[in-house]
Amino acid sequence: MLDRLREEFTGHRIWRARRWDGRPGDWVATLHDPSAGVDPTVIRADSVALREALVLEAQRAGRPVIKRAW
């Protein structure tokens, strides 16, 4: 899922945070292309919620959203 998000949202650096116990944590996207979004960092609990937030970010930035099969 991480690779799919990275392929679709190339204007963000997407990664998984680590919890205090070393297990995977939240899904994080940091903006590195200002035309791809508005908020510098987007954090969500799961990949589906992060994708939805990044689609909204693209819309807020005035960028067309390309529909992909998930």
Phi and psi in degrees as GROMACS dihedral restraints (atoms count N, CA, C in turn):
[ dihedral_restraints ]
;  ai    aj    ak    al  type     phi  dphi    fc
    3     4     5     6     1   -60.4    20    10
    4     5     6     7     1   -45.0    20    10
    6     7     8     9     1   -62.5    20    10
    7     8     9    10     1   -39.8    20    10
    9    10    11    12     1   -63.6    20    10
   10    11    12    13     1   -43.0    20    10
   12    13    14    15     1   -64.1    20    10
   13    14    15    16     1   -41.7    20    10
   15    16    17    18     1   -63.6    20    10
   16    17    18    19     1   -37.9    20    10
   18    19    20    21     1   -68.1    20    10
   19    20    21    22     1   -38.1    20    10
   21    22    23    24     1   -79.8    20    10
   22    23    24    25     1   -34.9    20    10
   24    25    26    27     1  -118.3    20    10
   25    26    27    28     1    73.7    20    10
   27    28    29    30     1   -71.9    20    10
   28    29    30    31     1   -14.1    20    10
   30    31    32    33     1   -82.8    20    10
   31    32    33    34     1    -1.0    20    10
   33    34    35    36     1  -123.4    20    10
   34    35    36    37     1   150.5    20    10
   36    37    38    39     1   -94.3    20    10
   37    38    39    40     1   118.3    20    10
   39    40    41    42     1  -113.4    20    10
   40    41    42    43     1   133.3    20    10
   42    43    44    45     1  -156.2    20    10
   43    44    45    46     1   169.0    20    10
   45    46    47    48     1  -103.4    20    10
   46    47    48    49     1   130.7    20    10
   48    49    50    51     1   -74.2    20    10
   49    50    51    52     1   161.7    20    10
   51    52    53    54     1  -107.7    20    10
   52    53    54    55     1   135.7    20    10
   54    55    56    57     1   -76.2    20    10
   55    56    57    58     1   170.0    20    10
   57    58    59    60     1   -59.7    20    10
   58    59    60    61     1   -26.7    20    10
   60    61    62    63     1   -94.7    20    10
   61    62    63    64     1     8.2    20    10
   63    64    65    66     1    89.8    20    10
   64    65    66    67     1    -9.0    20    10
   66    67    68    69     1   -79.0    20    10
   67    68    69    70     1   159.3    20    10
   69    70    71    72     1   -59.9    20    10
   70    71    72    73     1   141.1    20    10
   72    73    74    75     1  -115.0    20    10
   73    74    75    76     1  -139.1    20    10
   75    76    77    78     1   -66.2    20    10
   76    77    78    79     1   161.5    20    10
   78    79    80    81     1   -94.4    20    10
   79    80    81    82     1   131.0    20    10
   81    82    83    84     1  -128.1    20    10
   82    83    84    85     1   139.1    20    10
   84    85    86    87     1  -129.8    20    10
   85    86    87    88     1   123.0    20    10
   87    88    89    90     1  -109.5    20    10
   88    89    90    91     1   133.8    20    10
   90    91    92    93     1   -75.5    20    10
   91    92    93    94     1   127.8    20    10
   93    94    95    96     1  -125.2    20    10
   94    95    96    97     1    -2.9    20    10
   96    97    98    99     1  -125.4    20    10
   97    98    99   100     1   105.7    20    10
   99   100   101   102     1   -57.1    20    10
  100   101   102   103     1   -20.3    20    10
  102   103   104   105     1   -80.2    20    10
  103   104   105   106     1    -6.3    20    10
  105   106   107   108     1   -95.1    20    10
  106   107   108   109     1   -10.6    20    10
  108   109   110   111     1  -173.9    20    10
  109   110   111   112     1  -174.7    20    10
  111   112   113   114     1  -117.4    20    10
  112   113   114   115     1   -51.7    20    10
  114   115   116   117     1   -76.4    20    10
  115   116   117   118     1   135.5    20    10
  117   118   119   120     1   -67.7    20    10
  118   119   120   121     1   -28.3    20    10
  120   121   122   123     1  -140.6    20    10
  121   122   123   124     1   135.1    20    10
  123   124   125   126     1  -123.8    20    10
  124   125   126   127     1   128.2    20    10
  126   127   128   129     1  -128.0    20    10
  127   128   129   130     1   130.0    20    10
  129   130   131   132     1  -138.6    20    10
  130   131   132   133     1   160.8    20    10
  132   133   134   135     1   -76.0    20    10
  133   134   135   136     1   -24.4    20    10
  135   136   137   138     1  -144.3    20    10
  136   137   138   139     1   168.9    20    10
  138   139   140   141     1   -66.7    20    10
  139   140   141   142     1   -35.1    20    10
  141   142   143   144     1   -65.6    20    10
  142   143   144   145     1   -45.2    20    10
  144   145   146   147     1   -65.8    20    10
  145   146   147   148     1   -36.1    20    10
  147   148   149   150     1   -66.5    20    10
  148   149   150   151     1   -43.4    20    10
  150   151   152   153     1   -59.9    20    10
  151   152   153   154     1   -44.5    20    10
  153   154   155   156     1   -60.7    20    10
  154   155   156   157     1   -41.5    20    10
  156   157   158   159     1   -66.8    20    10
  157   158   159   160     1   -37.1    20    10
  159   160   161   162     1   -73.2    20    10
  160   161   162   163     1   -31.5    20    10
  162   163   164   165     1   -63.2    20    10
  163   164   165   166     1   -44.5    20    10
  165   166   167   168     1   -62.2    20    10
  166   167   168   169     1   -41.3    20    10
  168   169   170   171     1   -59.3    20    10
  169   170   171   172     1   -43.7    20    10
  171   172   173   174     1   -62.3    20    10
  172   173   174   175     1   -41.4    20    10
  174   175   176   177     1   -64.8    20    10
  175   176   177   178     1   -42.1    20    10
  177   178   179   180     1   -63.1    20    10
  178   179   180   181     1   -32.6    20    10
  180   181   182   183     1   -83.6    20    10
  181   182   183   184     1    -3.0    20    10
  183   184   185   186     1    79.4    20    10
  184   185   186   187     1    22.2    20    10
  186   187   188   189     1   -98.9    20    10
  187   188   189   190     1   138.4    20    10
  189   190   191   192     1   -67.1    20    10
  190   191   192   193     1   143.3    20    10
  192   193   194   195     1  -100.3    20    10
  193   194   195   196     1   127.6    20    10
  195   196   197   198     1   -94.1    20    10
  196   197   198   199     1   122.7    20    10
  198   199   200   201     1   -73.7    20    10
  199   200   201   202     1   132.8    20    10
  201   202   203   204     1  -128.0    20    10
  202   203   204   205     1   149.8    20    10
  204   205   206   207     1   -76.2    20    10
  205   206   207   208     1   127.4    20    10
